[in-house]
Amino acid sequence: MGAMSPSHWAIVAVVLVVLFGSKKLPDAARGLGRSMRILKTEVGELQADASDLEK
């Protein structure tokens, strides 16, 4: 019961399409991808800065 089965994911996908519409979902996914790339870059820079300070 803790893990979501494929049918649960299908229901979530249908609800998202109904709520946001099929035209806005690709733009939202693209924006989320950009945000994740920026976050990954920033975290990497913070880790690099922290390791430079330790040396």
C-alpha positions as CSV (number, residue, x, y, z in Angstrom):
1,M,0.0,0.0,0.0
2,G,3.0,2.3,0.6
3,A,4.3,2.2,-3.0
4,M,2.3,3.6,-5.8
5,S,1.2,1.2,-8.5
6,P,1.1,2.0,-12.2
7,S,-2.7,2.6,-11.9
8,H,-2.1,5.2,-9.2
9,W,0.4,7.0,-11.5
10,A,-2.1,6.9,-14.4
11,I,-4.8,8.5,-12.2
12,V,-2.3,11.2,-11.1
13,A,-1.4,11.9,-14.8
14,V,-5.1,12.2,-15.8
15,V,-5.7,14.6,-12.9
16,L,-2.8,16.8,-13.9
17,V,-4.0,16.9,-17.5
18,V,-7.5,17.9,-16.4
19,L,-6.2,20.5,-14.0
20,F,-3.6,22.2,-16.1
21,G,-4.5,21.3,-19.7
22,S,-2.4,19.5,-22.2
23,K,-0.9,22.7,-23.6
24,K,0.6,23.9,-20.3
25,L,2.1,20.7,-19.1
26,P,5.1,20.7,-21.5
27,D,6.0,24.3,-20.6
28,A,5.7,23.4,-16.9
29,A,8.0,20.3,-17.4
30,R,10.5,22.4,-19.3
31,G,10.6,25.1,-16.6
32,L,11.0,22.4,-13.9
33,G,13.9,20.9,-15.9
34,R,15.6,24.3,-16.1
35,S,15.1,24.9,-12.4
36,M,16.6,21.5,-11.6
37,R,19.6,22.1,-13.8
38,I,20.2,25.5,-12.1
39,L,19.9,23.9,-8.7
40,K,22.3,21.1,-9.6
41,T,24.8,23.6,-10.8
42,E,24.5,25.8,-7.7
43,V,24.9,22.9,-5.3
44,G,27.9,21.7,-7.2
45,E,29.5,25.1,-6.9
46,L,28.7,25.3,-3.2
47,Q,30.3,21.9,-2.7
48,A,33.4,22.9,-4.7
49,D,33.7,26.1,-2.6
50,A,33.4,24.1,0.6
51,S,36.1,21.7,-0.4
52,D,38.4,24.6,-1.4
53,L,37.9,26.2,2.0
54,E,38.8,22.9,3.8
55,K,42.1,22.7,2.0
